[in-house]
Amino acid sequence: MGRTSDAKEKIISAAESLIELHGYSALGVAEICKSAGVPKGSFYHFFESKEALALAVIDQHWAVECRGWTGVLNSDAEPLERLRQLFQLTEAAQRTSQKNCGTVSGCMFGNLTLEMSNQTEAIRARLQGIFDAQVDMVDSLIGEARERGEVIVSDTHQAARSIVAQLEGQVLFAKLYNNTSLADALWTNALSLLGARAPQMAAEA
Amino acid sequence: MGRTSDAKEKIISAAESLIELHGYSALGVAEICKSAGVPKGSFYHFFESKEALALAVIDQHWAVECRGWTGVLNSDAEPLERLRQLFQLTEAAQRTSQKNCGTVSGCMFGNLTLEMSNQTEAIRARLQGIFDAQVDMVDSLIGEARERGEVIVSDTHQAARSIVAQLEGQVLFAKLYNNTSLADALWTNALSLLGARAPQMAAEA
């Protein structure tokens, strides 16, 4: 049992690294198994298809990233300060990817959205769920900031969507230019998008 | 000569449609030639590699899109109104892709950035050039609006970059949710990002 479980985890972990480097389409089952160090035959014991594996990779990647988001967004810090920390977390993740992969590899969910969401409905639905969750988390934080009179926003959900969209756009540029300096732009733009009343105070918090 | 030129154009055009639908990695030379209706042998007469073809596709796609951007951004309308028209053009392009491909296919340059920019330096460089050009065009427009006292921006280049990033992020959502309603969010957010003084007036222009 221990071994079986190990093999499945090794496949998911190898696929996660390969998808981060090369995307989904370029990926072959033989390459995944070689990288995972498991016999090729074992793949279909655990996954009925490459798509099923991709869904498992997405779930695992989000489980880890969601812990990071939750840790930052549910802390005791003031709402806007938590948002700033989320952007710092995003920049740190891109620095890690640059270190591990040689160049910035971007956001796996953004990458797969543009590569795959118009090709498989199962992957589209899973990615929608993740971005829905991200927007909801930011929405809740904006609601808190609004109650404190720190932002001027009529539709917190729309504002949260715009902040996540800006994050994805800036991560796209980070990947394109292999440059991880994105937290400052995200922070400045979020304050503008939120009509934040006291950015200086929040920045110094 | 006429025929030769035709075959090359047919290959580029077929590849453009296939890349829009399935991305770059999933694409095979045989599939391209079949779709173009040209013999497989002719491919390497025109292109030394799939990458060389991708560069030709990117160039052709930008040649067309750039005409659209230039037409809108260099018109006689007021600067912010031209920006609003750029967002409407973006939404219209996504509606066309939804009609032609069945679902929204997104921005080819954003798609290829996330799929390919960390894998081939030639494609990365070409995409950087295109996004540089887009940012420069928006930068110039913001400069005009600033001279007219319509926006409050200290760094027009940074602001232009944020507007293009927001555009890519909203197009990503358009693809993910197969929903083309993005011009309004882009316009509202651009006004916030630019600290635009008179959004109502501009919107009614």
Interface residues (C-beta under 8 A of the other chain):
Chain A: L21 H22 G23 S25 A26 C101 G102 T103 V104 S105 G106 G110 N111 T113 L114 E115 S117 N118 Q119 R124 L127 Q128 F131 Q158 R161 S162 V164 A165 Q166 L167 E168 G169 Q170 L172 F173 K175 L176 Y177 N178 A185 N189 S192 L193 G195
Chain B: L21 H22 G23 S25 A26 C101 G102 T103 V104 S105 G106 G110 N111 T113 L114 E115 S117 N118 Q119 R124 L127 Q128 F131 Q158 R161 S162 V164 A165 Q166 L167 E168 G169 Q170 L172 F173 K175 L176 Y177 N178 A185 N189 S192 L193 G195
